[in-house]
Amino acid sequence: MITADRAVALVGRPNVGKSRLFNALARKRIAIVDRQPGVTRDVNTVEVDGDYTLMDTGGIGLTPEMDAQQLADAVEEQVFFAVQAARVICYLVDGREGLTPLDEIISDRLRHLGKQPILVVNKIDDPGLEIKAAEFSRLGLATTVSVSAEHGRGLDALREVVSEALGPDLGVEPEAQTRRVRICFAGRPNVGKSSICNRLLASERLLVNEVPGTTRDSVALDLDFQFSGGDEIHFRLVDTAGLKRHGKVGSAVEYFSSVRSHHAIREADIVFLVLDAMSGVTRQDKNLGGEILEAGKALGVIVNKWDYAQETFSRNPLTGYKNEEDFRRTFLEALRKNLFFMPNSPVIFTSAKSGFGIEEVLHAAHEMDLILARELPTSRVNQLLSQLLQRRKPRLVKGSRFKVYYGVQTSRRPFRIRLYCNQATRLDAPYRRYLAAGFNSEFGLRGCPLIFEIIGKPVRKAKSDARQSGARPGKRKAHGR
């Protein structure tokens, strides 16, 4: 996986050859996405030599017919995106046309934002045109490479300069082969967390008692499980003390037990929220489920003590339900409605007493652990973003909609997607949930939360000052000389 910090952006005014250079460095012709109203993918990307992500910013903003103010805004947008998203910036200029005022504006913005880009003078088709490249020394950039994207001249030299600027790819250290999947069981007191662990371990290593609060500390126990396919998976089961509402904690022991339980949740790979089939979903269960997801942990739900429902139907079926399966279906619908924020989490009906459904817990944990290891292809991430924003447009905020230029996965465990957008404050919570649900459905991220890192353009200082003073920002006019 190419890490998010190994990105190279091509920046420059219109018609300097960014897209042609993009194709040349990628060593293949790549279709450029048309700009349509509401289309999110304004940046074309490709992985180059398995080493870095190359981004063509040609789709952002700049067009020849813009007036002075529009041009200034578009430059701001393009430069901001490149500075935020890329580790290395290749600043492209037209060697044939020579230095233009817009070239100087873009250079000044890059310098103001603390970037020293690689100056790439394009359209130097033969050595006799090198004298034209010298004109750009006025920009004061330390590294200059002359190329002809159309004829392939100077590309090897540019690749070497980019590789040197990126530095070695340290990558991500591979996970140890003996890694254990940490499963944490969390829930209210007396829902059967310890009993579930005992069933999984096929032993009575954990103290089980009907008196709430028996487990005072988090207990970790290792389990090696042989799946039917022959694979042996190494788990670490973490039983936690029952969590009470904050106002109900009655002693120092209960307080520190609660602290250790919350710590166990943060240290886990996967957390199962254990519910009591007889009491259903409580407000405390909702709060705990939200805390688990906020901690970035994969979430599964265990409905324990289902043997009571089975026994009830064997003696006297409940009125209004055909059978136990019908009752379970209704129970599941109510559960998902109450825990609406779950990322399509698996729900397992178990009985620690009889062993019913117990092994499904390990199967679900293994499945979620494999999902957490996935790499989401950048091209598919951006295609999906485009589809989602077109399918349901964000609401208008002061005449403008939330817009994404580019998205990239920055980490796993949990999944983090960095979105480079026009204004971070325009992404409200309902629309964030809508995007997350779309990702979950497209990539099959069952039970795994998705965290969006929003990188938005800063508010222009002139507009900000005008708001603070109560004055309306005036329109700027372009004056010819």
C-alpha positions in Angstrom: 0.0 0.0 0.0 1.3 3.4 -1.0 1.1 5.6 2.1 -0.9 8.8 2.0 2.2 11.0 2.5 3.8 9.7 -0.7 1.9 11.9 -3.1 3.2 14.2 -5.9 1.0 17.0 -7.3 1.3 18.7 -10.6 0.4 22.4 -10.3 0.3 25.2 -12.9 -1.8 27.6 -14.9 -4.0 26.3 -17.9 -2.4 24.9 -21.0 1.1 24.3 -19.7 0.9 20.5 -20.3 0.0 19.1 -16.8 -2.2 16.4 -18.2 0.3 15.4 -20.9 3.1 15.2 -18.2 0.7 13.3 -16.0 0.3 10.6 -18.7 4.0 10.6 -19.5 5.1 10.0 -15.9 2.4 7.3 -15.4 3.7 5.7 -18.6 0.1 5.3 -19.9 -2.7 7.4 -21.3 -5.3 8.0 -18.6 -8.8 9.5 -19.4 -9.4 12.9 -17.8 -12.6 13.1 -15.9 -15.0 15.7 -17.3 -16.0 18.6 -15.0 -19.7 18.6 -14.5 -21.8 20.4 -11.8 -21.6 18.4 -8.6 -18.9 16.0 -9.8 -16.6 15.5 -6.9 -13.5 14.0 -8.7 -11.8 17.2 -9.9 -8.3 15.6 -9.5 -7.0 12.7 -11.6 -4.7 10.3 -9.7 -2.5 7.3 -10.6 0.0 5.1 -8.7 3.4 5.4 -10.3 5.9 2.5 -10.2 4.3 1.3 -7.0 6.1 4.1 -5.2 3.9 7.2 -5.1 0.5 8.7 -6.0 0.6 11.3 -8.8 -2.1 13.9 -8.9 -3.1 16.1 -11.8 -4.7 19.3 -10.4 -5.8 20.4 -13.9 -9.4 19.8 -13.0 -9.4 22.4 -10.2 -10.5 25.8 -10.9 -8.3 27.4 -13.5 -9.7 28.2 -17.0 -8.4 30.8 -19.5 -11.7 32.7 -19.7 -11.8 33.7 -15.9 -11.8 37.3 -14.8 -9.2 38.6 -12.3 -11.1 37.7 -9.1 -12.1 34.3 -10.4 -8.5 33.6 -11.4 -7.3 34.6 -7.9 -9.8 32.3 -6.2 -9.0 29.4 -8.5 -5.3 29.8 -7.9 -6.0 29.8 -4.1 -8.0 26.6 -4.5 -5.5 24.7 -6.6 -2.4 25.7 -4.5 -4.2 25.0 -1.3 -5.1 21.5 -2.4 -1.6 20.7 -3.6 0.1 22.0 -0.4 -2.3 20.0 1.8 -2.4 16.8 -0.2 1.1 16.3 -1.6 4.5 15.7 -0.1 6.2 16.9 -3.4 4.9 19.6 -5.7 5.9 19.9 -9.4 5.2 23.4 -10.5 4.7 23.3 -14.3 5.4 26.3 -16.6 5.4 26.8 -20.4 8.9 27.2 -21.7 7.8 28.3 -25.1 5.5 31.0 -23.9 7.8 32.2 -21.2 7.2 33.7 -17.7 3.7 35.2 -17.2 2.2 37.2 -14.4 0.0 34.2 -13.4 3.1 32.0 -13.1 4.5 34.5 -10.6 1.2 34.6 -8.7 1.2 30.9 -8.3 4.8 30.8 -7.3 4.2 33.5 -4.6 1.3 31.6 -3.2 3.4 28.4 -2.9 6.2 30.3 -1.2 3.7 32.0 1.1 2.5 28.6 2.2 6.0 27.4 3.0 6.5 25.1 -0.1 9.6 24.9 -2.3 8.3 23.1 -5.4 10.3 21.5 -8.2 10.1 23.9 -11.1 9.3 21.9 -14.3 9.8 23.9 -17.5 7.8 22.1 -20.1 7.8 22.2 -23.9 11.6 22.4 -24.1 11.6 20.1 -27.1 15.4 20.4 -28.0 18.6 21.7 -26.3 18.4 24.9 -28.3 15.4 26.0 -26.3 17.2 25.7 -22.9 17.8 29.5 -23.0 14.1 29.9 -22.7 14.1 28.0 -19.4 16.6 30.5 -17.9 14.0 33.1 -17.8 12.2 31.3 -15.0 15.1 31.8 -12.6 13.4 35.0 -11.6 11.0 32.8 -9.6 13.8 32.0 -7.2 13.1 28.2 -7.0 16.1 26.0 -6.1 15.4 23.0 -8.3 14.6 23.3 -12.0 14.1 20.5 -14.6 13.5 21.1 -18.3 11.3 18.6 -20.0 9.2 17.9 -23.0 6.2 15.9 -21.9 5.2 15.4 -25.5 8.5 14.0 -26.7 9.7 12.4 -23.5 12.7 14.6 -23.1 14.0 15.1 -19.6 11.5 12.7 -18.0 14.2 10.4 -16.5 15.9 13.4 -14.9 12.5 14.5 -13.4 11.8 11.1 -12.1 15.1 11.1 -10.3 14.5 14.5 -8.8 11.0 13.5 -7.6 12.4 10.2 -6.1 15.1 12.1 -4.2 12.5 14.6 -2.9 10.2 11.8 -1.7 13.0 10.0 0.1 12.9 6.2 0.8 9.6 4.6 1.4 9.8 3.3 5.0 6.4 1.6 4.5 4.5 0.0 7.3 6.1 -2.7 9.4 4.4 -6.1 8.8 2.3 -7.4 11.6 4.0 -10.1 13.7 2.9 -13.7 12.7 2.0 -14.4 16.3 -0.3 -11.4 16.6 -3.5 -12.0 18.6 -6.8 -10.6 17.7 -7.9 -8.7 20.9 -11.6 -9.2 21.5 -13.2 -7.1 24.3 -16.6 -8.0 25.8 -18.3 -4.9 27.2 -21.8 -4.2 28.6 -23.9 -3.6 31.7 -23.4 -5.7 34.8 -24.9 -9.2 34.8 -25.4 -9.6 31.0 -23.2 -12.7 30.9 -19.8 -11.4 29.6 -17.8 -13.8 31.8 -20.1 -16.7 31.0 -19.5 -16.1 27.3 -15.8 -16.1 27.8 -16.0 -19.3 29.8 -18.0 -21.0 27.1 -15.4 -19.9 24.5 -12.6 -21.2 26.6 -14.5 -24.4 27.5 -13.4 -23.8 31.1 -14.4 -22.1 34.3 -11.4 -19.9 34.5 -13.5 -16.8 35.1 -15.6 -16.3 38.1 -19.3 -16.4 37.2 -21.9 -15.3 39.7 -25.5 -14.0 39.4 -24.6 -11.1 41.7 -23.9 -8.1 39.5 -20.4 -6.7 39.7 -18.5 -9.9 40.3 -15.8 -9.0 37.8 -13.8 -6.1 39.3 -11.0 -5.9 36.7 -10.4 -6.6 33.0 -9.2 -10.1 32.5 -7.3 -11.2 29.4 -7.1 -14.8 28.4 -5.6 -16.4 25.2 -7.5 -18.7 22.9 -6.3 -20.5 19.8 -9.2 -21.6 17.7 -9.2 -24.1 14.8 -11.6 -23.1 12.1 -13.3 -25.7 9.9 -11.1 -24.8 7.0 -8.0 -25.7 8.9 -6.8 -22.2 9.8 -5.8 -21.6 13.4 -6.5 -18.1 14.6 -5.0 -16.6 17.8 -7.4 -14.6 19.9 -7.1 -12.7 23.2 -10.4 -12.5 25.1 -10.7 -9.5 27.4 -13.6 -9.7 29.9 -14.5 -6.4 31.5 -16.3 -5.3 34.6 -20.0 -4.4 34.1 -20.3 -0.7 33.2 -22.8 1.4 35.1 -24.1 4.8 34.4 -21.7 7.5 35.6 -24.1 8.6 38.3 -24.6 5.1 39.6 -20.9 4.3 40.4 -21.0 3.8 44.1 -17.4 3.2 45.3 -13.8 3.8 44.5 -13.5 0.1 43.4 -16.3 0.5 41.0 -14.9 3.7 39.6 -11.4 2.2 38.9 -13.1 -1.0 37.5 -14.9 1.3 35.1 -11.7 3.1 34.1 -10.0 -0.2 33.4 -13.0 -1.3 31.3 -12.9 1.8 29.2 -9.2 1.3 28.7 -9.7 -2.3 27.6 -12.1 -1.0 24.9 -9.5 1.4 23.6 -6.9 -1.3 23.5 -9.1 -3.9 21.7 -9.2 -4.7 18.0 -12.9 -5.7 18.2 -15.5 -5.0 20.8 -18.7 -7.0 21.4 -21.5 -5.1 23.1 -23.2 -7.7 25.2 -27.0 -7.3 25.7 -29.5 -9.2 27.8 -32.2 -10.7 25.7 -34.7 -10.2 28.5 -34.2 -6.4 28.8 -33.3 -5.5 25.2 -31.5 -2.3 24.3 -31.2 0.3 27.1 -30.0 3.9 27.0 -26.8 2.8 28.6 -26.2 0.3 25.8 -26.7 3.0 23.2 -24.2 5.3 25.0 -21.6 2.4 25.3 -22.1 1.5 21.6 -21.4 5.1 20.6 -18.3 5.2 22.8 -17.0 2.0 21.1 -17.3 3.5 17.7 -15.9 6.8 18.7 -12.8 4.9 19.9 -12.5 3.6 16.3 -13.2 0.0 17.2 -15.0 -2.6 15.2 -18.3 -3.3 16.8 -20.3 -6.5 17.1 -23.4 -7.1 19.2 -24.1 -10.3 21.3 -27.7 -10.9 22.4 -27.1 -13.3 25.3 -29.5 -15.4 27.3 -31.5 -16.3 24.2 -32.2 -19.7 25.8 -35.0 -17.9 27.7 -36.7 -17.1 24.4 -36.2 -20.6 23.2 -37.6 -22.1 26.3 -40.6 -19.8 26.3 -41.6 -20.9 22.8 -41.1 -24.5 23.6 -43.6 -24.2 26.5 -46.0 -21.5 25.3 -45.3 -19.4 22.2 -45.7 -15.7 22.6 -48.9 -14.1 21.3 -48.4 -12.4 17.9 -45.4 -14.4 16.8 -45.4 -17.6 14.6 -42.3 -19.1 16.1 -39.0 -18.3 17.6 -37.5 -17.3 14.2 -40.3 -14.7 13.8 -39.7 -13.3 17.3 -35.9 -13.1 16.6 -36.5 -11.2 13.4 -38.7 -8.7 15.1 -36.2 -8.4 18.0 -33.4 -7.8 15.5 -35.4 -5.1 13.6 -36.0 -3.3 16.9 -32.4 -3.6 18.0 -31.1 -2.1 14.7 -33.6 0.7 15.0 -32.4 1.5 18.5 -28.7 1.2 17.5 -29.2 3.0 14.2 -25.6 4.3 14.3 -24.0 0.8 14.0 -21.9 0.3 10.8 -23.9 -2.8 9.7 -22.6 -4.6 12.7 -23.0 -8.4 13.1 -25.7 -9.3 15.6 -25.3 -12.8 17.3 -27.9 -14.5 19.4 -26.3 -16.7 22.0 -26.8 -18.6 25.2 -23.7 -18.9 27.3 -25.6 -21.4 29.4 -26.4 -23.9 26.6 -23.6 -22.9 24.2 -26.1 -21.8 21.5 -24.4 -19.5 18.9 -21.2 -19.2 20.8 -18.7 -20.1 18.1 -20.4 -17.5 15.8 -18.7 -14.9 18.0 -15.2 -16.0 16.9 -16.3 -16.3 13.3 -17.6 -12.7 13.3 -14.5 -11.5 15.1 -12.2 -13.1 12.5 -14.3 -11.7 9.7 -14.1 -8.1 11.1 -10.4 -8.5 11.7 -9.8 -9.4 8.0 -12.0 -6.4 7.0 -9.9 -4.1 9.1 -6.8 -5.1 7.2 -8.1 -4.0 3.8 -6.7 -1.4 1.6 -9.3 0.7 -0.2 -8.1 1.6 -3.8 -7.8 5.3 -4.2 -9.4 5.2 -7.6 -12.5 3.4 -6.2 -12.6 5.7 -3.2 -12.9 8.7 -5.5 -15.3 7.1 -7.9 -17.6 6.3 -4.9 -17.3 9.8 -3.6 -18.4 11.2 -7.0 -21.4 8.8 -7.1 -22.5 9.6 -3.6 -22.3 13.3 -4.0 -24.3 13.1 -7.3 -26.9 10.7 -5.9 -27.6 13.0 -2.9 -26.3 16.5 -3.1 -25.2 18.2 0.1 -27.4 21.0 1.4 -26.7 24.6 0.4 -24.8 26.6 3.0 -24.7 30.3 2.2 -25.2 29.5 -1.4 -22.5 26.9 -1.7 -22.4 23.1 -1.3 -19.9 20.8 0.3 -17.5 19.6 -2.4 -14.7 17.0 -2.3 -11.7 17.3 -4.6 -10.0 14.1 -3.6 -10.1 11.3 -1.0 -7.5 8.8 0.1 -7.3 6.1 2.8 -4.7 7.2 5.4 -4.9 4.3 7.8 -6.5 1.0 8.9 -7.7 -0.1 12.3 -9.7 2.1 12.1 -10.3 3.1 8.5 -9.5 6.8 8.0 -10.4 8.6 4.8 -8.9 12.0 4.3 -11.1 14.3 2.3 -9.7 17.4 0.6 -12.7 19.7 0.2 -13.8 23.3 -0.3 -15.0 23.9 3.3 -14.9 21.5 6.2 -17.7 23.2 8.1 -20.2 22.4 5.3 -20.1 18.7 6.1 -22.9 18.2 8.6 -23.4 15.0 10.8 -26.3 13.5 8.8 -24.3 13.8 5.5 -21.2 12.4 7.2 -23.3 9.3 8.2 -24.7 9.1 4.6 -21.1 9.0 3.2 -20.0 6.4 5.8 -23.0 4.2 5.0 -22.1 4.4 1.3 -18.5 3.3 2.0 -19.7 0.5 4.3 -22.0 -0.8 1.6 -19.6 -0.4 -1.3 -16.6 -2.0 0.4 -18.4 -4.4 2.7 -17.0 -2.8 5.9 -19.3 -4.9 8.2 -19.1 -3.7 11.8 -16.1 -1.4 11.1 -16.3 2.4 11.7 -15.1 4.9 9.2 -13.4 8.1 10.3 -13.4 11.1 7.9 -10.4 13.5 8.2 -11.7 16.7 6.6 -9.1 19.1 5.1 -10.9 22.3 4.1 -9.8 25.6 2.6 -9.3 28.3 5.1 -11.7 31.3 5.0 -10.2 34.1 3.0 -8.8 36.8 5.3 -10.6 39.7 3.6 -14.0 38.0 4.0 -13.2 37.0 7.6 -12.2 40.6 8.5 -15.3 42.0 6.8 -17.6 39.7 8.8 -15.9 40.6 12.1 -16.3 44.4 11.3 -19.9 43.9 10.2 -19.2 45.2 6.8 -20.1 43.4 3.6 -17.1 42.4 1.5 -17.0 44.5 -1.6 -16.5 43.1 -5.1 -13.0 43.4 -6.5 -12.7 44.7 -10.1 -9.9 43.9 -12.5 -8.2 47.0 -13.8 -6.1 47.0 -16.9 -2.9 49.0 -17.1 
